[in-house]
Amino acid sequence: MNVVEYLKGKRTYRKFRRDAIMGEALTAILTAGQLYSSAGNKQGIKYVVVNKPEDVKVVNSLVHWAAYLPKEVGTPKPDEIPVMFIAVIQDTDVCPPNDTDAGLAIGNLQGAAWCYGVGSCIMGAIDRPKLKSFLKIPEEMVLHSMIAFGYPLKESHPVDFKDDIKYYLDENGNTCVPKRPIDEIYRFL
């Protein structure tokens, strides 16, 4: 697979099979989180991995899914929820919160996951106080986001932008993500 095909597939997924992420796939995801590039090599991003089914269920109740879709369509049913969440945490004892570092770390996690067919969804609409308490994240650390992981039940793919940037589901329940044309987003000097 070439890099463009890889990136077309590495989309946001919101409904998952119940297969656990284990072995080489899990090791690759965790290693990718360690290897992200960081400002001054300070490595201020930390993680909490949630993969026990009972804990995943609790975390899933504290995140909000698919803002552009009706709740009954965009929120996974109990048998479609992720099998793993990773909390992305900014350790303020190491360095000030840095969204660039968090973004690079998240990109690594998602990229490694997709190499094994594991889909993901970055979640910023989350109940931070309750999640920090449940995940036992120290007060001085900042919960940046949660990432949901699992083997996708449905497809997700880019489509040509028409009039609206809002993603939608096609007739098969697959996610269509409008993308602006290249000549609209790039300018050469």
C-alpha positions as CSV (number, residue, x, y, z in Angstrom):
1,M,0.0,0.0,0.0
2,N,1.4,3.4,-0.8
3,V,1.3,6.3,1.7
4,V,-1.7,8.1,0.1
5,E,-3.8,4.9,0.3
6,Y,-2.7,4.3,3.8
7,L,-3.7,7.9,4.8
8,K,-7.1,7.5,3.1
9,G,-7.8,4.5,5.3
10,K,-6.4,6.0,8.5
11,R,-9.6,7.9,9.3
12,T,-11.7,8.3,12.3
13,Y,-13.8,5.2,13.2
14,R,-16.6,5.1,15.7
15,K,-18.0,1.6,15.7
16,F,-15.8,-1.4,16.5
17,R,-15.7,-5.2,16.5
18,R,-15.2,-6.9,19.9
19,D,-11.7,-8.3,19.1
20,A,-9.1,-7.4,21.7
21,I,-5.9,-5.5,20.6
22,M,-3.1,-7.8,21.6
23,G,0.4,-8.9,20.8
24,E,2.4,-7.2,18.1
25,A,-0.4,-4.6,17.4
26,L,-0.5,-3.5,21.0
27,T,3.2,-3.4,21.3
28,A,3.5,-1.3,18.2
29,I,0.9,1.2,19.5
30,L,2.6,1.6,22.9
31,T,6.1,1.9,21.3
32,A,4.8,4.5,18.9
33,G,3.6,6.6,21.9
34,Q,7.1,6.4,23.3
35,L,8.8,7.4,20.0
36,Y,7.0,10.7,19.2
37,S,9.0,13.8,18.4
38,S,8.8,16.4,21.2
39,A,9.9,20.0,21.8
40,G,13.4,20.0,23.3
41,N,13.1,16.2,23.6
42,K,11.4,16.8,26.9
43,Q,8.9,14.0,26.4
44,G,6.1,15.5,28.5
45,I,3.3,13.3,27.2
46,K,2.2,10.4,29.4
47,Y,-0.6,7.8,28.8
48,V,-3.1,5.7,30.7
49,V,-4.1,2.6,28.7
50,V,-7.7,1.3,29.4
51,N,-8.3,-2.1,28.0
52,K,-10.2,-4.1,30.6
53,P,-13.9,-4.4,29.4
54,E,-15.4,-3.1,32.6
55,D,-13.1,0.0,32.6
56,V,-13.6,0.6,28.9
57,K,-17.4,0.7,29.6
58,V,-16.9,3.3,32.3
59,V,-14.6,5.5,30.0
60,N,-17.1,5.2,27.1
61,S,-19.8,6.6,29.3
62,L,-17.6,9.7,29.9
63,V,-16.9,10.6,26.2
64,H,-19.1,12.2,23.6
65,W,-19.3,10.7,20.1
66,A,-19.8,12.2,16.6
67,A,-21.0,15.8,17.0
68,Y,-22.2,16.0,13.4
69,L,-24.4,12.9,13.6
70,P,-27.6,12.3,15.5
71,K,-26.8,10.5,18.8
72,E,-28.7,7.4,17.8
73,V,-26.6,7.0,14.7
74,G,-23.2,8.4,15.8
75,T,-22.9,6.8,19.2
76,P,-21.7,3.2,19.2
77,K,-24.2,0.7,20.6
78,P,-22.9,-1.4,23.5
79,D,-21.6,-4.2,21.2
80,E,-19.8,-1.6,19.0
81,I,-17.8,0.4,21.6
82,P,-14.0,0.4,21.4
83,V,-12.0,-2.3,23.1
84,M,-9.3,0.2,24.3
85,F,-8.9,3.8,25.2
86,I,-5.7,5.7,25.7
87,A,-5.7,8.9,27.8
88,V,-3.2,11.4,26.4
89,I,-1.8,13.4,29.4
90,Q,0.5,16.4,29.5
91,D,2.9,16.2,32.5
92,T,3.4,19.8,33.7
93,D,6.3,18.7,35.9
94,V,8.2,17.9,32.8
95,C,7.2,20.9,30.6
96,P,4.2,23.2,30.0
97,P,1.3,21.8,28.0
98,N,2.2,21.7,24.4
99,D,-0.5,20.8,21.8
100,T,2.1,20.2,19.1
101,D,3.7,17.4,21.2
102,A,0.3,16.0,22.0
103,G,-0.6,16.0,18.3
104,L,2.6,14.3,17.3
105,A,2.1,11.6,20.0
106,I,-1.5,11.1,18.9
107,G,-0.5,10.8,15.3
108,N,2.1,8.2,16.2
109,L,-0.4,6.2,18.2
110,Q,-3.0,6.3,15.4
111,G,-0.5,5.6,12.7
112,A,0.9,2.5,14.4
113,A,-2.6,1.2,15.1
114,W,-3.7,1.6,11.5
115,C,-0.6,-0.4,10.3
116,Y,-2.4,-3.4,12.1
117,G,-5.9,-2.5,10.9
118,V,-6.9,-0.9,14.2
119,G,-9.0,2.1,13.8
120,S,-9.2,5.0,16.2
121,C,-11.1,8.2,17.2
122,I,-9.5,11.2,18.9
123,M,-11.9,12.5,21.5
124,G,-11.8,16.0,23.0
125,A,-15.4,16.2,24.0
126,I,-14.9,14.3,27.3
127,D,-15.8,14.7,30.9
128,R,-12.3,15.6,32.1
129,P,-13.0,15.9,35.8
130,K,-14.6,12.5,36.0
131,L,-12.1,10.9,33.7
132,K,-9.1,12.3,35.7
133,S,-10.7,10.9,38.9
134,F,-11.4,7.5,37.4
135,L,-8.0,7.2,35.7
136,K,-6.2,8.5,38.8
137,I,-4.5,11.2,36.9
138,P,-2.7,13.6,39.4
139,E,-4.1,17.1,39.7
140,E,-1.0,18.8,38.2
141,M,-1.3,16.8,35.0
142,V,-3.5,17.9,32.1
143,L,-5.8,15.4,30.4
144,H,-5.4,16.4,26.8
145,S,-7.7,13.9,25.1
146,M,-8.9,10.3,24.9
147,I,-8.3,8.1,21.9
148,A,-10.7,5.2,21.2
149,F,-9.2,2.1,19.5
150,G,-10.7,-1.0,17.9
151,Y,-11.0,-3.0,14.7
152,P,-13.5,-1.1,12.6
153,L,-17.0,-2.4,11.9
154,K,-17.6,0.1,9.1
155,E,-15.5,1.9,6.6
156,S,-14.4,5.6,6.8
157,H,-13.2,7.4,3.7
158,P,-12.6,10.9,2.3
159,V,-15.0,12.2,-0.3
160,D,-14.8,15.3,-2.5
161,F,-16.0,18.5,-0.7
162,K,-19.2,19.9,-2.0
163,D,-21.0,22.5,0.2
164,D,-20.4,21.3,3.7
165,I,-17.4,20.0,5.8
166,K,-19.7,17.9,8.0
167,Y,-19.0,14.2,7.8
168,Y,-22.0,11.9,7.2
169,L,-23.0,8.3,6.8
170,D,-23.6,6.8,3.4
171,E,-26.4,4.3,2.7
172,N,-24.2,1.4,4.1
173,G,-23.5,3.2,7.3
174,N,-19.9,4.1,6.3
175,T,-18.5,7.4,7.3
176,C,-17.8,9.9,4.5
177,V,-15.5,12.8,5.3
178,P,-15.6,15.7,2.9
179,K,-12.1,17.1,2.1
180,R,-11.4,20.4,0.5
181,P,-9.6,20.3,-2.9
182,I,-5.8,20.5,-2.9
183,D,-5.8,23.8,-4.8
184,E,-7.9,25.3,-2.1
185,I,-5.6,24.4,0.8
186,Y,-2.2,24.9,-0.8
187,R,-0.6,28.0,-2.2
188,F,2.9,28.0,-3.8
189,L,5.2,31.0,-3.7
